[in-house]
């Protein structure tokens, strides 16, 4: 099974990227191949013609996502929703193939106590509208700056176990939907 893992921000040094790397190891331990899709989107994504005549960098990232059997999104909360860079990436995905019948799992991460609930739910609305298969077990991590070691490793045992359980459940979910993966 090839899994797209999307840390939903391009912020330098973000905990989302560090958490995504840790989550990638959980999926690799379950036998999955993981493509970590960092959203370091350059100016070619902002080109007014990016939708109709995408440049190679846009096409390459989109193709990497489309090649995956399923996707896991690590979604930080920005201003009560998900980051604009994640919306821009989703807008570049083709309407039919982007999310249609693609299993998706979600992890929320925020510095605040609402644990990115709103941002994950906003994003799930978009994925659901685009006909994704939504995995119901989500993991929310609030007060994020207290939950990571200085090296960026999630150290809270409760959340480490929740992420491992989510990964195992999501792999089973994807295999049930797509038995050939």
C-alpha positions in Angstrom: 0.0 0.0 0.0 1.3 3.4 -1.0 0.2 6.2 1.4 0.4 9.9 0.9 1.2 11.7 4.1 0.5 15.4 3.9 1.7 17.8 6.6 -0.8 20.6 5.9 1.5 23.5 6.2 4.6 25.0 4.7 5.8 26.7 7.8 9.5 26.2 8.4 10.2 24.1 11.4 6.6 23.2 11.9 5.5 20.5 14.4 3.2 19.2 11.7 6.1 18.1 9.6 7.9 16.6 12.6 4.7 14.8 13.6 4.2 13.6 10.0 7.7 12.1 10.0 6.9 10.2 13.2 3.6 9.0 11.8 5.4 7.9 8.6 7.4 5.5 10.8 4.2 4.1 12.3 2.9 3.3 8.8 6.2 1.9 7.6 6.2 -0.5 10.6 2.8 -1.7 9.3 4.4 -2.5 5.9 3.2 0.6 4.0 5.2 2.7 1.7 4.9 6.4 2.6 5.3 9.4 0.3 5.7 12.4 2.5 4.3 15.3 0.4 5.7 18.5 1.9 3.8 21.5 0.8 6.8 23.7 -0.1 4.8 25.1 -3.0 6.7 27.6 -5.1 5.5 30.5 -7.2 4.4 28.1 -9.9 1.4 27.2 -7.7 0.4 30.9 -7.6 0.6 31.4 -11.3 -2.8 32.6 -12.7 -2.6 29.8 -15.3 -1.7 27.0 -12.7 -5.2 25.5 -13.0 -5.3 25.4 -16.8 -1.7 25.0 -17.7 0.2 23.7 -14.6 3.9 23.9 -14.6 6.0 20.7 -14.0 6.4 21.3 -10.3 2.6 21.4 -9.8 2.0 18.4 -12.0 4.7 16.4 -10.2 3.2 16.9 -6.8 -0.3 16.2 -8.0 0.9 13.0 -9.7 2.6 11.8 -6.5 -0.7 12.3 -4.6 -2.7 10.6 -7.3 -0.4 7.6 -7.3 -1.2 6.8 -3.7 -3.8 4.4 -2.5 -4.8 6.5 0.5 -3.9 9.7 2.3 -3.3 10.9 5.8 -3.4 14.6 6.5 -1.7 16.2 9.5 -3.7 19.4 9.8 -2.6 22.3 12.0 -5.1 25.0 13.1 -4.6 28.4 11.5 -7.1 31.0 12.5 -9.8 28.5 13.3 -9.4 26.5 10.1 -6.8 24.7 8.0 -3.8 26.5 6.3 -4.3 28.2 3.0 -1.4 26.2 1.5 -3.4 23.0 2.0 -6.4 24.5 0.3 -4.2 25.6 -2.6 -2.8 22.1 -2.9 -6.3 20.6 -2.9 -7.4 23.1 -5.5 -4.7 21.8 -7.8 -6.0 18.2 -7.6 -8.2 17.1 -10.5 -11.8 17.1 -9.5 -12.6 13.5 -10.3 -9.4 11.7 -9.3 -8.3 13.9 -6.4 -10.4 12.6 -3.6 -13.0 10.4 -5.3 -13.1 7.0 -3.5 -9.7 7.8 -1.9 -9.5 6.7 1.8 -8.4 9.6 4.0 -7.4 9.8 7.7 -6.9 13.0 9.7 -4.7 14.2 12.5 -5.3 17.6 14.1 -2.5 19.6 15.8 -2.7 22.9 17.5 -1.1 25.1 20.1 -4.5 25.8 21.6 -6.8 23.6 23.6 -9.3 23.0 20.8 -6.8 20.6 19.3 -7.5 21.6 15.7 -11.0 20.1 15.8 -12.4 22.9 13.6 -9.6 22.8 11.1 -10.0 19.0 10.7 -13.7 19.2 10.4 -13.5 22.0 7.8 -11.0 20.0 5.8 -13.1 16.8 6.1 -16.0 18.8 4.7 -13.9 19.5 1.6 -12.7 15.9 1.3 -16.2 14.6 1.8 -17.6 17.0 -0.8 -15.0 15.6 -3.2 -16.2 12.0 -2.4 -13.3 10.8 -0.2 -13.8 7.7 2.0 -13.5 9.3 5.4 -11.9 7.1 8.1 -13.8 8.0 11.3 -11.0 7.7 13.9 -9.3 11.0 14.1 -6.5 12.0 16.5 -6.4 15.5 18.0 -3.4 16.9 19.7 -3.8 20.2 21.6 -1.3 22.2 23.6 1.2 20.9 21.0 4.2 22.8 22.3 4.0 20.9 25.6 3.7 17.5 23.8 7.0 17.4 21.9 10.6 17.0 23.0 13.2 19.6 21.9 14.1 17.4 18.9 10.5 17.4 17.6 9.5 13.9 18.8 6.0 13.5 20.2 6.6 12.3 23.8 3.2 12.1 25.3 2.5 8.3 25.5 -1.3 8.6 25.2 -1.0 10.4 21.8 1.8 8.1 20.6 -0.5 5.1 21.2 -3.5 6.9 19.7 -1.5 7.5 16.5 -0.4 3.9 16.3 -4.0 2.7 16.8 -5.2 5.1 14.2 -2.5 3.8 11.7 -3.5 0.1 12.3 -7.1 0.9 11.9 -6.6 3.0 8.8 -4.5 0.3 7.1 -7.3 -2.2 7.8 -9.9 0.3 6.5 -8.0 0.8 3.3 -7.5 -2.9 2.7 -11.2 -3.5 3.3 -12.0 -0.9 0.7 -9.2 -1.8 -1.7 -8.3 -5.5 -1.1 -5.6 -5.4 -3.8 -3.4 -2.8 -2.0 
